[in-house]
């Protein structure tokens, strides 16, 4: 199984959306990035599979969860985790001030709570956050400040997406 997990961050990197997970069981009640499963988009079983790119899945999942439309080119894969059970998670980040436009403290999509968080929230409060959130947010911020964020390209994911959409 392959999944995406994304962080829409403000340009000043102080605010971002997180979702309080209701499933799977090990994530229940924890704040995490927004995402979900990478899907097969081929509807005809007689034809070969057409699997979404991580960026396509991220655009779809972000729209489903938040109602905010983004473009494929805005999502950049910066890290991949591979688990022993053949689960792979692609971590992506996008930057923009859409998040500043949402003054809501939190809102509910169909089943899960979405909330705008700040760096102070996660590094000071140490609330119910998923185990690797601190590391991932730190990775984004460190690499953006160092000017190396867009050079991160684990397993060629970003390059493959550019080639697919250059046609």
MIDOSE-1310 file (N, C-alpha, C; in nm, 2 decimals, decimal comma, always signed):
residues 167
xxxx	+0,08/-0,12/+0,00/+0,00/+0,00/+0,00/+0,09/+0,12/+0,00; +0,04/+0,22/-0,07/+0,12/+0,35/-0,08/+0,02/+0,46/-0,03; +0,08/+0,56/+0,04/+0,00/+0,67/+0,10/+0,08/+0,80/+0,08; +0,00/+0,91/+0,09/+0,06/+1,04/+0,09/+0,02/+1,11/+0,22
xxxx	+0,11/+1,20/+0,27/+0,09/+1,28/+0,38/+0,15/+1,42/+0,35; +0,06/+1,52/+0,36/+0,11/+1,65/+0,32/+0,09/+1,76/+0,42; +0,17/+1,86/+0,40/+0,17/+1,98/+0,49/+0,16/+2,10/+0,40; +0,05/+2,17/+0,41/+0,04/+2,30/+0,35/+0,08/+2,41/+0,45
xxxx	+0,19/+2,47/+0,42/+0,25/+2,57/+0,51/+0,24/+2,71/+0,46; +0,23/+2,81/+0,55/+0,23/+2,95/+0,50/+0,38/+2,98/+0,46; +0,39/+3,08/+0,38/+0,52/+3,12/+0,33/+0,62/+3,15/+0,45; +0,57/+3,20/+0,56/+0,66/+3,23/+0,67/+0,69/+3,11/+0,75
xxxx	+0,63/+2,99/+0,71/+0,65/+2,86/+0,78/+0,61/+2,86/+0,92; +0,51/+2,94/+0,96/+0,47/+2,94/+1,10/+0,33/+2,87/+1,12; +0,26/+2,86/+1,01/+0,12/+2,80/+1,02/+0,10/+2,69/+0,92; +0,02/+2,59/+0,96/+0,00/+2,48/+0,87/-0,13/+2,40/+0,92
xxxx	-0,19/+2,33/+0,83/-0,31/+2,25/+0,86/-0,27/+2,11/+0,91; -0,34/+2,06/+1,01/-0,32/+1,92/+1,05/-0,46/+1,87/+1,07; -0,47/+1,73/+1,06/-0,60/+1,67/+1,08/-0,59/+1,57/+1,20; -0,70/+1,57/+1,28/-0,71/+1,48/+1,39/-0,76/+1,35/+1,34
xxxx	-0,68/+1,24/+1,33/-0,72/+1,12/+1,27/-0,82/+1,04/+1,36; -0,91/+0,97/+1,29/-1,00/+0,88/+1,35/-0,97/+0,74/+1,32; -0,89/+0,72/+1,22/-0,84/+0,58/+1,18/-0,71/+0,60/+1,10; -0,63/+0,50/+1,09/-0,64/+0,37/+1,15/-0,62/+0,38/+1,31
xxxx	-0,65/+0,27/+1,37/-0,65/+0,27/+1,52/-0,53/+0,33/+1,58; -0,41/+0,30/+1,53/-0,29/+0,34/+1,59/-0,27/+0,50/+1,58; -0,34/+0,56/+1,49/-0,34/+0,71/+1,48/-0,45/+0,78/+1,54; -0,55/+0,71/+1,59/-0,67/+0,77/+1,64/-0,65/+0,87/+1,75
xxxx	-0,70/+0,99/+1,73/-0,69/+1,10/+1,82/-0,56/+1,18/+1,80; -0,47/+1,14/+1,71/-0,35/+1,21/+1,69/-0,36/+1,31/+1,58; -0,29/+1,42/+1,59/-0,28/+1,52/+1,48/-0,17/+1,47/+1,38; -0,20/+1,48/+1,25/-0,11/+1,44/+1,15/-0,13/+1,53/+1,03
xxxx	-0,04/+1,51/+0,93/-0,06/+1,58/+0,80/-0,18/+1,53/+0,73; -0,22/+1,60/+0,63/-0,34/+1,56/+0,56/-0,30/+1,47/+0,44; -0,38/+1,36/+0,42/-0,34/+1,27/+0,32/-0,43/+1,15/+0,31; -0,38/+1,05/+0,25/-0,46/+0,92/+0,23/-0,39/+0,83/+0,13
xxxx	-0,47/+0,74/+0,08/-0,42/+0,63/+0,00/-0,40/+0,68/-0,15; -0,29/+0,63/-0,21/-0,27/+0,65/-0,35/-0,36/+0,55/-0,42; -0,44/+0,60/-0,52/-0,54/+0,51/-0,58/-0,51/+0,48/-0,73; -0,57/+0,37/-0,77/-0,57/+0,33/-0,91/-0,68/+0,41/-0,97
xxxx	-0,65/+0,49/-1,07/-0,76/+0,57/-1,14/-0,82/+0,50/-1,26; -0,77/+0,39/-1,29/-0,83/+0,32/-1,41/-0,96/+0,25/-1,37; -1,07/+0,29/-1,43/-1,20/+0,24/-1,40/-1,23/+0,11/-1,47; -1,17/+0,08/-1,58/-1,19/-0,04/-1,66/-1,10/-0,15/-1,62
xxxx	-1,15/-0,26/-1,56/-1,06/-0,37/-1,52/-0,98/-0,44/-1,63; -1,03/-0,42/-1,76/-0,97/-0,49/-1,87/-0,84/-0,41/-1,92; -0,83/-0,29/-1,87/-0,71/-0,21/-1,91/-0,61/-0,21/-1,80; -0,48/-0,18/-1,84/-0,38/-0,17/-1,73/-0,40/-0,07/-1,63
xxxx	-0,35/-0,09/-1,51/-0,37/+0,01/-1,40/-0,30/+0,14/-1,43; -0,37/+0,25/-1,39/-0,31/+0,38/-1,40/-0,31/+0,43/-1,25; -0,19/+0,43/-1,19/-0,18/+0,47/-1,05/-0,15/+0,62/-1,04; -0,21/+0,69/-0,95/-0,18/+0,83/-0,93/-0,04/+0,85/-0,89
xxxx	+0,02/+0,96/-0,93/+0,15/+1,00/-0,88/+0,12/+1,05/-0,73; +0,23/+1,05/-0,65/+0,21/+1,11/-0,52/+0,15/+1,25/-0,52; +0,19/+1,33/-0,62/+0,14/+1,47/-0,62/-0,01/+1,47/-0,66; -0,05/+1,38/-0,75/-0,19/+1,37/-0,79/-0,28/+1,33/-0,67
xxxx	-0,23/+1,23/-0,60/-0,30/+1,18/-0,48/-0,31/+1,29/-0,38; -0,20/+1,37/-0,36/-0,20/+1,48/-0,26/-0,30/+1,58/-0,29; -0,31/+1,62/-0,42/-0,41/+1,72/-0,46/-0,55/+1,68/-0,44; -0,58/+1,55/-0,47/-0,71/+1,49/-0,45/-0,74/+1,48/-0,30
xxxx	-0,65/+1,43/-0,22/-0,68/+1,41/-0,08/-0,69/+1,55/-0,01; -0,61/+1,64/-0,04/-0,62/+1,78/+0,02/-0,75/+1,84/-0,01; -0,80/+1,83/-0,13/-0,93/+1,88/-0,17/-1,04/+1,81/-0,10; -1,04/+1,68/-0,09/-1,14/+1,60/-0,02/-1,14/+1,64/+0,13
xxxx	-1,03/+1,66/+0,19/-1,03/+1,68/+0,34/-1,05/+1,82/+0,37; -1,00/+1,92/+0,29/-1,01/+2,06/+0,33/-1,11/+2,14/+0,25; -1,14/+2,10/+0,13/-1,21/+2,17/+0,03/-1,13/+2,27/-0,04; -1,00/+2,28/-0,02/-0,91/+2,37/-0,09/-0,85/+2,31/-0,21
xxxx	-0,86/+2,37/-0,33/-0,80/+2,32/-0,45/-0,66/+2,37/-0,46; -0,57/+2,28/-0,49/-0,43/+2,31/-0,52/-0,39/+2,25/-0,65; -0,27/+2,28/-0,69/-0,22/+2,22/-0,82/-0,11/+2,12/-0,79; -0,09/+2,03/-0,88/+0,02/+1,93/-0,87/+0,15/+1,99/-0,85
xxxx	+0,18/+2,10/-0,93/+0,32/+2,16/-0,93/+0,35/+2,22/-0,79; +0,25/+2,24/-0,71/+0,28/+2,30/-0,58/+0,33/+2,20/-0,47; +0,30/+2,07/-0,49/+0,33/+1,97/-0,39/+0,47/+1,91/-0,43; +0,56/+1,91/-0,33/+0,69/+1,87/-0,35/+0,72/+1,75/-0,25
xxxx	+0,76/+1,64/-0,30/+0,79/+1,52/-0,21/+0,93/+1,55/-0,15; +0,94/+1,54/-0,02/+1,06/+1,57/+0,05/+1,12/+1,45/+0,13; +1,03/+1,35/+0,15/+1,08/+1,23/+0,23/+0,98/+1,12/+0,20; +1,04/+1,00/+0,21/+0,96/+0,87/+0,19/+1,00/+0,78/+0,31
xxxx	+0,89/+0,72/+0,37/+0,92/+0,61/+0,47/+0,87/+0,48/+0,41; +0,95/+0,38/+0,43/+0,92/+0,24/+0,38/+0,91/+0,16/+0,51; +0,80/+0,09/+0,53/+0,78/+0,01/+0,64/+0,79/-0,14/+0,61; +0,82/-0,23/+0,71/+0,84/-0,37/+0,68/+0,72/-0,44/+0,62
xxxx	+0,60/-0,39/+0,64/+0,49/-0,45/+0,58/+0,46/-0,41/+0,44; +0,56/-0,35/+0,37/+0,55/-0,30/+0,23/+0,46/-0,18/+0,22; +0,44/-0,11/+0,33/+0,37/+0,02/+0,32/+0,47/+0,13/+0,30; +0,43/+0,22/+0,21/+0,52/+0,33/+0,18/+0,44/+0,46/+0,19
xxxx	+0,50/+0,56/+0,26/+0,44/+0,69/+0,28/+0,53/+0,79/+0,21; +0,47/+0,87/+0,12/+0,53/+0,98/+0,06/+0,49/+1,11/+0,14; +0,59/+1,19/+0,18/+0,56/+1,31/+0,25/+0,58/+1,43/+0,16; +0,48/+1,51/+0,15/+0,49/+1,63/+0,06/+0,46/+1,76/+0,13
xxxx	+0,51/+1,87/+0,08/+0,49/+2,00/+0,13/+0,45/+2,09/+0,02; +0,37/+2,19/+0,05/+0,33/+2,30/-0,04/+0,33/+2,42/+0,04; +0,35/+2,54/-0,02/+0,36/+2,66/+0,05/+0,26/+2,76/-0,02; +0,20/+2,84/+0,07/+0,11/+2,94/+0,02/+0,04/+3,01/+0,13
xxxx	-0,03/+3,11/+0,10/-0,10/+3,19/+0,20/-0,25/+3,16/+0,21; -0,29/+3,05/+0,14/-0,43/+3,00/+0,16/-0,46/+2,98/+0,31; -0,36/+2,93/+0,38/-0,38/+2,90/+0,52/-0,41/+3,03/+0,60; -0,35/+3,14/+0,56/-0,37/+3,27/+0,63/-0,52/+3,32/+0,61
xxxx	-0,58/+3,27/+0,50/-0,72/+3,32/+0,47/-0,82/+3,25/+0,56; -0,78/+3,14/+0,61/-0,87/+3,06/+0,70/-0,85/+3,10/+0,84; -0,94/+3,18/+0,89/-0,93/+3,22/+1,03/-1,00/+3,13/+1,13; -1,06/+3,02/+1,07/-1,13/+2,92/+1,15/-1,03/+2,86/+1,25
xxxx	-1,07/+2,84/+1,37/-0,99/+2,77/+1,46/-0,97/+2,62/+1,42; -1,09/+2,56/+1,39/-1,09/+2,43/+1,33/-1,22/+2,41/+1,26; -1,23/+2,31/+1,18/-1,36/+2,27/+1,11/-1,36/+2,12/+1,09; -1,48/+2,07/+1,07/-1,49/+1,93/+1,05/-1,52/+1,90/+0,90
xxxx	-1,45/+1,80/+0,84/-1,49/+1,75/+0,71/-1,59/+1,64/+0,74; -1,60/+1,54/+0,66/-1,70/+1,43/+0,69/-1,69/+1,36/+0,82; -1,57/+1,35/+0,87/-1,55/+1,27/+0,99/-1,44/+1,31/+1,08; -1,35/+1,40/+1,03/-1,23/+1,43/+1,10/-1,21/+1,58/+1,12
xxxx	-1,15/+1,62/+1,23/-1,13/+1,77/+1,26/-1,00/+1,82/+1,19; -1,01/+1,93/+1,12/-0,90/+2,00/+1,06/-0,87/+2,12/+1,14; -0,75/+2,15/+1,17/-0,72/+2,27/+1,25/-0,59/+2,33/+1,20; -0,59/+2,47/+1,20/-0,46/+2,54/+1,17/-0,38/+2,53/+1,30
xxxx	-0,25/+2,49/+1,28/-0,15/+2,48/+1,39/-0,04/+2,58/+1,36; +0,03/+2,61/+1,47/+0,15/+2,70/+1,45/+0,27/+2,62/+1,51; +0,39/+2,67/+1,48/+0,51/+2,61/+1,53/+0,51/+2,61/+1,68; +0,46/+2,71/+1,74/+0,45/+2,72/+1,89/+0,36/+2,61/+1,94
xxxx	+0,25/+2,58/+1,87/+0,16/+2,47/+1,91/+0,24/+2,34/+1,92; +0,31/+2,30/+1,82/+0,37/+2,17/+1,82/+0,50/+2,16/+1,90; +0,58/+2,27/+1,90/+0,71/+2,26/+1,97/+0,70/+2,30/+2,12; +0,59/+2,37/+2,15/+0,58/+2,41/+2,29/+0,48/+2,32/+2,37
xxxx	+0,36/+2,30/+2,31/+0,26/+2,23/+2,38/+0,29/+2,08/+2,38; +0,35/+2,03/+2,28/+0,37/+1,88/+2,27/+0,25/+1,80/+2,29; +0,14/+1,84/+2,22/+0,01/+1,77/+2,23/+0,01/+1,64/+2,17; -0,11/+1,60/+2,13/-0,13/+1,46/+2,07/-0,09/+1,46/+1,92
xxxx	+0,03/+1,47/+1,89/+0,08/+1,47/+1,76/+0,14/+1,33/+1,72; +0,13/+1,29/+1,59/+0,18/+1,17/+1,54/+0,33/+1,17/+1,57; +0,39/+1,05/+1,59/+0,53/+1,04/+1,64/+0,63/+1,11/+1,56; +0,62/+1,12/+1,43/+0,72/+1,17/+1,35/+0,70/+1,32/+1,30
xxxx	+0,59/+1,38/+1,35/+0,55/+1,52/+1,31/+0,67/+1,62/+1,34; +0,73/+1,61/+1,45/+0,83/+1,71/+1,49/+0,95/+1,70/+1,39; +0,99/+1,58/+1,36/+1,10/+1,56/+1,26/+1,06/+1,61/+1,12; +0,94/+1,58/+1,08/+0,90/+1,62/+0,94/+0,89/+1,77/+0,93
xxxx	+0,83/+1,84/+1,02/+0,82/+1,98/+1,02/+0,96/+2,05/+1,03; +1,04/+1,99/+1,11/+1,18/+2,04/+1,12/+1,25/+2,02/+0,99; +1,23/+1,91/+0,92/+1,30/+1,88/+0,80/+1,26/+1,98/+0,69; +1,13/+2,02/+0,68/+1,08/+2,12/+0,59/+1,15/+2,25/+0,62
xxxx	+1,14/+2,30/+0,74/+1,19/+2,43/+0,78/+1,34/+2,44/+0,76; +1,41/+2,34/+0,81/+1,56/+2,34/+0,79/+1,60/+2,35/+0,65; +1,54/+2,27/+0,56/+1,58/+2,27/+0,42/+1,54/+2,39/+0,35; +1,42/+2,45/+0,38/+1,38/+2,57/+0,32/+1,48/+2,69/+0,36
xxxx	+1,51/+2,70/+0,48/+1,61/+2,80/+0,53/+1,75/+2,78/+0,47; +1,79/+2,66/+0,45/+1,92/+2,63/+0,39/+1,92/+2,64/+0,24; +1,80/+2,66/+0,18/+1,79/+2,68/+0,04/+1,80/+2,55/-0,04; +1,78/+2,43/+0,03/+1,80/+2,30/-0,03/+1,67/+2,22/-0,04
xxxx	+1,55/+2,28/+0,00/+1,43/+2,21/+0,00/+1,39/+2,15/-0,14; +1,40/+2,24/-0,24/+1,36/+2,19/-0,38/+1,46/+2,10/-0,44; +1,58/+2,08/-0,38/+1,67/+1,98/-0,43/+1,64/+1,84/-0,37; +1,56/+1,83/-0,27/+1,52/+1,70/-0,21/+1,44/+1,63/-0,31
xxxx	+1,47/+1,51/-0,35/+1,39/+1,44/-0,45/+1,41/+1,29/-0,43; +1,35/+1,24/-0,32/+1,36/+1,10/-0,28/+1,31/+1,01/-0,39; +1,39/+0,92/-0,43/+1,36/+0,81/-0,53/+1,31/+0,88/-0,66; +1,35/+1,00/-0,69/+1,32/+1,06/-0,81/+1,17/+1,10/-0,83
xxxx	+1,10/+1,10/-0,72/+0,95/+1,12/-0,72/+0,92/+1,25/-0,79; +0,98/+1,36/-0,76/+0,94/+1,49/-0,82/+0,98/+1,50/-0,96; +1,09/+1,44/-1,00/+1,13/+1,44/-1,14/+1,04/+1,36/-1,23; +0,99/+1,24/-1,17/+0,90/+1,16/-1,25/+0,77/+1,23/-1,27
xxxx	+0,72/+1,31/-1,17/+0,60/+1,39/-1,19/+0,62/+1,50/-1,29; +0,73/+1,56/-1,30/+0,76/+1,67/-1,40/+0,76/+1,61/-1,54; +0,82/+1,49/-1,55/+0,82/+1,43/-1,69/+0,68/+1,39/-1,73; +0,60/+1,33/-1,64/+0,46/+1,29/-1,68/+0,38/+1,41/-1,72
xxx	+0,40/+1,53/-1,67/+0,32/+1,64/-1,70/+0,38/+1,74/-1,80; +0,50/+1,70/-1,85/+0,57/+1,78/-1,95/+0,52/+1,75/-2,09; +0,45/+1,64/-2,10/+0,40/+1,59/-2,23/+0,29/+1,67/-2,28
